[in-house]
Amino acid sequence: MYSNLLTDPLVLCITLPLLGAALTTALPRHAVPLGILAALATCSAAVTLGVDVWQHGALRLVLGGWEPELAIGLRADGLAVALALMANLVALGISVYASGYFRDPERMRAFWPLWLLLWAALNGLFLAGDLFNLYVMLELLGITAAALGALTGSREAVSANLRYLLVGLLGSISYLLGVALLYTAHGTLDLGLVARAIAANDRLFAVDAAALVLMVSGLALKAALFPLHFWLPPAHANAPAPVSAALSALVVKASVYLIIRLWLDLFAPITGLAAAMFLALLGAAAVVWGSWRALRAERLKLLAAYSTVAQIGYLFLFLPLLAVTPPGPPRDNLLAALVLMALTHGFAKSGFFLAAGLVQTNAGHDRIDDLGGTAQRLPATTFAIALAGSALIGLPPSGSFIGKWLLMQGAIESGQWWWVIVVTTGSLLASAYVFRVLSRAFGLEPTPLKFVTDARAEVPALLLSLVAVALLGLASGPLWTLLALRAGGGA
């Protein structure tokens, strides 16, 4: 559709943040305006791509004039665009917030190139059309995320993010081994061609199954699926607030997206109920354990980090339901509910972490028991925490309310009623830890807070939380239409 690659939004979504990273590195004194300009341009390209997919269906682009077996391929369907739009809108909000967050000029200059590289990796991962380039984007994403998480320079942050880096490398190696098996067996890395080869060749079931185990295991480690979550709480809790928001809302979500994409498209012919049930059991443990640890957390950002472990777990509860539901409207509803919960968590958790960063900046700490007076001194920030918290609980009209409702409905209709107990338990625990924070914030003992007058700080947190509650809950209908525009395994 676009005759010039330089104007194709599939390309621009990746090249614009890369260009911004280069400019902020070359011109560090102008890092903030250049970074904001790159953020606006990248987000605009993502919105343009979303409109194109909405109007014309799934898009595909092969770069360099090579055959699909050798070329770098990009593709965008409804699932990829839904996650990419969320990621780019959240990243824009984080960029605006970060422009006023860092007071140290050196950290500010270090933040923008790394942040834009991470953004390029996110877009590249959502839009990549072959398995090796997915690996490249995973590596770039992990390295930049670890570097950003250590920006505070504290011993705790450096130690936690060094652990995160090593864990990420282990996950990437596991994924790459799976890719090597698939290439040896089928002679191509293109997602569509590999999917067709797996579906057509039963004799290589053992090789394909081994690749599935390796790739999903590596991605589960990166996604912090219980019990592989040990690295996440310290890494997210000790990072700067805008970085914590990106790590929790976007980076782990990218790995979950890849698991869902590979599970439903690439390996669909060989995945079964037993494997889906295993991942769902890990997800159920994540929901209960993560929620319980969030309830017991002493720091606001640590609470949010453990909450991420729980919220990721919900997404894996859908797999056994999808496995036993035949194609049709009920299955479409389950997939849309899964994506809706992922989108809601992305907006809500980014808003929560940004608001928590404001509290920490103004109070000098984020100890939950010592946050009395926060509601009086920082009313907009407290409101953002309340909105994000209601989305994490699953209160109406948030998007997660619709997602959980459809999840429980699907569980009952498929005879897997025990997932209803897991969802109910997780929601009750989420209610407890959210109301614990709000009860302290509305306490009578004031903390020495300053008034925040910089709109760059409060507005992004409030808007992101508001999207999770209002927009995704009250206007989620188009998501069903968008997800119908899927390329599937054969695209």
PyMOL commands that set and color helices and strands:
alter all, ss='L'
color gray80, all
select helices_A, chain A and resi 5-7+9-26+28-56+78-98+105-127+131-149+155-186+191-200+202-222+232-237+241-266+273-296+300-316+318-324+329-363+368-370+374-377+379-393+399-413+418-441+455-474+477-483
alter helices_A, ss='H'
color red, helices_A
select strands_A, chain A and resi 59-63+72-76
alter strands_A, ss='S'
color yellow, strands_A
deselect
rebuild
show_as cartoon
